[in-house]
Amino acid sequence: MIRFRDRAEAGQRLAEALAAEYSGREDVLVLGLPRGGIVVAAEISCRLGVPLDMVAVRKLGAPMQPELAIGAVSEGGKVLLDRDLIERLRVPEEYVESEVKRQRRILAERLRLYRGGREPVPVEGMVCILVDDGLATGSTAAAAAASLRERNPRKIVFAVPVASDQGYLRLRGMVDEIVCPQVVQDMGAVGYYYERFDPVEDEEVMELLSG
């Protein structure tokens, strides 16, 4: 099992795996998923010498288990639901509708905060390296990939330090390439694969995105 010292080290390792093909290219962008994915993405962006931006998504949390994703909503308004998990947990439809509305409101606030009035970096025709700090169910990353695909990039590469086998399989059909040094069964919490997995504050995200 690989344990990363922190998100920065995870980004460095991913950058090493990506460098040969993507370093220094003018047609490459790195796009992090807030919040933790931005820290990993910033390290990759710096080491590859390519621009950094984000794809904003919000997890839809299960009742009484907010860290368990039953779906996600993206900044483009797209909603992806894990219907199998929703049925298995017997989540009421009213709860799902309420959670979608709530997370859309939070997402709009986060976009205003993180972008500070800046427009998203254009991605049409570009190679987009989409980054998160871990992949569990895959709902959040799937929503991000679907939202990004609608903006017509030439290629989507998903880079993540650790992924569950379930999440990996889900993303494999939605992106063009996956770079992941560790795919595991019975993954548990993403933080288990880091020595330090401190919460990422909004101020750090804003600082990283502002360059």
C-alpha positions in Angstrom: 0.0 0.0 0.0 1.2 3.5 -0.8 0.7 6.2 1.8 1.4 9.8 0.6 2.9 12.3 3.0 0.4 14.9 2.0 -1.5 16.2 -1.0 1.6 18.0 -2.3 3.6 14.8 -2.4 0.7 13.0 -4.1 0.7 15.7 -6.8 4.4 15.4 -7.3 4.1 11.6 -7.9 1.3 12.2 -10.4 3.3 14.9 -12.1 6.2 12.4 -12.6 3.8 10.0 -14.2 2.4 12.7 -16.5 5.6 14.6 -17.4 6.9 12.6 -20.3 3.7 13.1 -22.4 2.2 16.4 -21.1 5.0 18.6 -19.7 5.3 22.1 -21.2 2.7 21.7 -23.8 0.5 24.7 -24.8 -2.5 22.5 -25.4 -2.6 21.1 -21.8 -4.6 22.4 -18.8 -4.8 21.1 -15.2 -8.2 21.2 -13.6 -8.6 20.5 -9.9 -11.8 19.4 -8.0 -12.3 21.6 -5.0 -11.2 21.5 -2.4 -8.5 18.9 -1.8 -8.1 18.2 -5.5 -7.0 21.8 -6.1 -3.9 21.2 -3.9 -2.9 18.1 -5.8 -3.6 19.8 -9.1 -1.6 22.9 -8.2 1.5 20.8 -7.7 1.0 19.0 -11.1 0.4 22.4 -12.8 3.6 23.8 -11.4 5.7 20.8 -12.3 4.3 20.4 -15.8 4.5 24.2 -16.5 0.8 24.4 -17.6 -2.1 26.5 -16.5 -4.4 25.7 -13.5 -8.1 26.1 -13.2 -10.9 24.1 -11.6 -14.1 22.2 -12.4 -16.5 22.9 -9.5 -18.7 20.0 -8.3 -20.6 19.3 -5.1 -21.2 15.8 -3.7 -24.8 14.8 -2.8 -24.5 13.2 0.6 -26.5 10.3 1.8 -28.9 10.8 4.7 -27.0 10.6 8.0 -23.8 9.9 6.0 -22.8 13.2 4.3 -19.4 11.8 3.2 -21.1 9.0 1.3 -21.9 10.3 -2.2 -25.2 9.3 -3.8 -24.5 11.6 -6.7 -23.1 15.0 -7.5 -24.0 18.3 -9.2 -21.6 20.2 -11.4 -21.1 23.9 -12.2 -22.8 23.4 -15.5 -25.9 22.3 -13.7 -25.6 18.6 -14.6 -26.8 16.2 -11.9 -25.5 12.6 -11.8 -27.2 10.2 -9.4 -26.0 6.8 -8.3 -29.4 5.1 -8.6 -28.1 1.7 -7.5 -26.8 3.2 -4.2 -30.0 5.3 -3.8 -32.2 2.2 -4.1 -29.9 0.1 -1.8 -30.1 2.8 0.9 -33.8 3.4 0.3 -33.2 7.2 0.0 -36.5 9.0 -0.5 -36.9 11.0 -3.7 -37.9 14.0 -1.7 -34.5 13.9 0.1 -32.7 13.6 -3.3 -34.5 16.7 -4.7 -33.8 18.7 -1.5 -30.1 17.7 -1.5 -29.7 18.7 -5.1 -31.2 22.2 -4.5 -29.1 22.6 -1.4 -25.8 21.7 -3.1 -26.6 23.8 -6.1 -26.9 26.9 -3.8 -23.6 26.0 -2.1 -21.9 25.5 -5.4 -23.0 28.9 -6.7 -21.6 30.5 -3.6 -18.3 28.6 -4.0 -18.0 29.6 -7.6 -18.4 33.3 -6.7 -15.8 32.9 -4.0 -13.2 30.8 -5.8 -13.3 32.5 -9.2 -13.6 36.1 -7.9 -15.4 37.1 -11.2 -12.9 35.4 -13.4 -14.2 33.4 -16.4 -13.3 29.7 -16.6 -10.3 28.9 -18.7 -11.4 27.9 -22.2 -11.0 24.1 -22.6 -12.3 23.5 -26.2 -9.7 21.6 -28.2 -7.4 21.2 -25.1 -6.0 18.2 -23.3 -7.5 18.5 -19.8 -5.9 16.8 -16.8 -8.7 16.5 -14.3 -7.4 16.0 -10.7 -8.8 14.9 -7.3 -7.1 13.8 -4.1 -8.9 10.4 -4.0 -11.7 8.5 -5.8 -14.2 6.5 -3.7 -17.6 6.0 -5.3 -16.7 8.1 -8.3 -19.9 10.2 -8.3 -18.2 13.6 -7.9 -15.5 12.9 -10.5 -18.1 11.5 -12.9 -20.1 14.7 -12.6 -17.0 16.8 -13.2 -16.0 14.7 -16.3 -19.5 14.9 -17.7 -19.6 18.7 -17.2 -16.1 19.1 -18.7 -17.0 16.9 -21.7 -19.8 19.3 -22.7 -17.1 22.0 -23.1 -15.5 20.1 -26.0 -12.0 19.3 -24.8 -9.9 17.2 -27.1 -9.0 14.8 -24.4 -9.7 14.2 -20.7 -7.1 12.6 -18.5 -8.2 11.8 -15.0 -5.3 11.8 -12.5 -5.8 10.7 -8.9 -3.4 9.3 -6.3 -5.7 6.5 -5.1 -9.0 5.0 -6.3 -11.4 2.3 -5.4 -11.8 -0.4 -8.0 -15.5 0.6 -8.3 -14.7 4.2 -8.8 -11.9 3.4 -11.3 -14.2 1.3 -13.4 -16.9 4.0 -13.4 -14.5 6.7 -14.5 -12.9 4.5 -17.1 -15.9 4.8 -19.4 -16.1 8.6 -19.0 -12.6 9.8 -19.7 -9.9 9.1 -22.3 -7.1 8.1 -19.9 -6.7 7.5 -16.1 -3.4 7.9 -14.3 -3.6 6.3 -10.9 -0.7 4.7 -9.0 -3.0 2.8 -6.6 -6.4 1.0 -7.2 -7.7 -0.8 -4.2 -10.6 -2.9 -3.1 -12.5 -2.1 0.1 -11.0 1.3 0.0 -12.5 3.0 3.1 -11.7 6.7 3.7 -9.5 8.5 1.3 -7.6 10.0 4.2 -6.3 6.6 5.2 -3.8 6.8 2.3 -2.3 10.0 3.5 -0.1 10.7 6.6 -1.5 14.2 6.6 -5.0 14.9 5.3 -5.9 18.2 6.8 -9.1 20.0 5.7 -8.4 22.5 2.9 -9.8 25.9 3.6 -11.4 28.3 1.1 -8.5 30.7 1.4 -6.0 28.2 0.3 -8.1 27.3 -2.8 -8.5 31.0 -3.7 -4.7 31.6 -3.3 -3.8 28.6 -5.5 -6.3 29.5 -8.2 -5.2 33.1 -8.3 -1.6 32.1 -9.1 
